[in-house]
Amino acid sequence: MIAYRLKVAVAWIFVFIVLGCGAVAASPMLRHYLAAVLNDPVNLPALKSDARVHYESGAEACARAVAALLPTAIELSRKRSAGPSRASRRSASTPPTKLTPERTVLKIRRSQPRPGRAA
């Protein structure tokens, strides 16, 4: 009796493992999460000259090239993000539009073809 229960327990564990693997394989979100968990860059070796750059074995030359370009890329990113915001680029005469239910319905009605006209 104990051997039978043990076999049933092992079979159910096997079924749950197979279903879990099937769910991970079928769902892109779960598959990407699992890949991110298993491929943590902290586990990769860091470049000695710049600890922010991690690389796989055999790619040290590429890592050095990335480390050389990194300060320029960071500075360019900071300059572009410190530029004028979207709200300040809007002209002063254009008031900000509020999305209300009436405007949404009006927008939908305008986008639909009018009766009697060719689309």
C-alpha positions as CSV (number, residue, x, y, z in Angstrom):
1,M,0.0,0.0,0.0
2,I,2.8,2.4,0.8
3,A,4.6,1.6,-2.4
4,Y,1.4,2.3,-4.4
5,R,1.0,5.7,-2.6
6,L,4.6,6.5,-3.3
7,K,4.2,5.7,-7.0
8,V,1.1,7.9,-7.1
9,A,2.9,10.8,-5.4
10,V,5.8,10.5,-7.8
11,A,3.5,10.4,-10.7
12,W,1.6,13.5,-9.6
13,I,5.0,15.4,-9.1
14,F,6.0,14.3,-12.6
15,V,2.7,15.6,-14.0
16,F,3.1,19.0,-12.3
17,I,6.6,19.3,-13.5
18,V,5.5,18.5,-17.1
19,L,2.6,21.0,-16.9
20,G,4.9,23.7,-15.5
21,C,7.4,23.1,-18.3
22,G,4.6,23.3,-20.8
23,A,3.3,26.5,-19.3
24,V,6.7,28.1,-19.5
25,A,7.2,26.9,-23.1
26,A,3.8,28.2,-24.2
27,S,3.8,31.6,-22.5
28,P,6.3,34.1,-23.8
29,M,6.1,36.1,-20.6
30,L,7.0,33.1,-18.4
31,R,9.7,32.0,-20.9
32,H,11.4,35.5,-20.9
33,Y,11.2,35.6,-17.1
34,L,12.8,32.3,-16.7
35,A,15.5,33.3,-19.2
36,A,16.2,36.5,-17.3
37,V,16.4,34.6,-14.0
38,L,18.8,32.0,-15.4
39,N,21.0,34.6,-17.3
40,D,21.7,37.1,-14.6
41,P,24.6,39.4,-15.7
42,V,25.9,39.5,-12.1
43,N,27.1,35.9,-12.6
44,L,29.2,37.0,-15.6
45,P,32.7,38.3,-15.2
46,A,33.1,42.1,-15.1
47,L,35.7,44.0,-17.1
48,K,38.7,45.0,-14.9
49,S,38.9,48.5,-16.3
50,D,35.1,49.1,-16.0
51,A,33.1,47.0,-13.6
52,R,29.8,48.1,-15.3
53,V,30.6,46.0,-18.4
54,H,30.0,42.3,-18.0
55,Y,30.9,39.8,-20.7
56,E,30.7,36.2,-21.6
57,S,33.9,34.1,-21.9
58,G,35.7,34.8,-25.1
59,A,34.1,38.3,-25.6
60,E,36.6,40.4,-23.7
61,A,37.6,42.3,-26.8
62,C,34.0,43.4,-27.4
63,A,33.6,44.3,-23.8
64,R,36.7,46.6,-24.0
65,A,35.2,48.2,-27.1
66,V,31.9,48.8,-25.2
67,A,33.7,50.1,-22.2
68,A,35.5,52.6,-24.5
69,L,32.2,53.8,-26.0
70,L,30.2,53.8,-22.7
71,P,31.2,57.3,-21.4
72,T,30.3,59.0,-24.7
73,A,27.0,57.1,-24.9
74,I,26.1,58.1,-21.3
75,E,26.9,61.7,-22.0
76,L,24.9,61.8,-25.2
77,S,21.9,60.2,-23.4
78,R,22.1,62.7,-20.6
79,K,22.2,65.6,-23.1
80,R,19.2,64.3,-25.0
81,S,17.1,63.6,-21.9
82,A,17.9,67.0,-20.5
83,G,16.5,68.7,-23.7
84,P,13.1,70.3,-23.9
85,S,10.3,68.2,-22.7
86,R,7.3,67.4,-24.8
87,A,5.1,69.9,-23.0
88,S,7.5,72.8,-23.5
89,R,7.9,72.0,-27.2
90,R,4.1,72.6,-27.6
91,S,3.4,76.1,-28.8
92,A,2.0,78.5,-26.2
93,S,-1.1,79.1,-28.3
94,T,-2.1,75.4,-28.3
95,P,-4.0,74.5,-25.2
96,P,-3.5,71.0,-23.9
97,T,-6.3,68.7,-24.9
98,K,-8.2,66.7,-22.4
99,L,-9.5,63.4,-23.4
100,T,-13.1,63.3,-22.3
101,P,-15.8,60.7,-23.2
102,E,-17.4,63.2,-25.5
103,R,-14.2,63.9,-27.4
104,T,-13.5,60.2,-27.7
105,V,-17.0,59.5,-29.2
106,L,-16.6,62.5,-31.5
107,K,-13.1,61.2,-32.6
108,I,-14.5,57.8,-33.3
109,R,-17.5,59.2,-35.3
110,R,-15.1,61.3,-37.4
111,S,-12.9,58.4,-38.2
112,Q,-15.9,56.3,-39.5
113,P,-16.8,56.7,-43.1
114,R,-19.9,58.9,-43.7
115,P,-22.9,57.2,-45.3
116,G,-23.2,57.8,-49.0
117,R,-19.5,58.5,-49.4
118,A,-16.9,56.2,-50.8
119,A,-14.2,55.2,-48.3
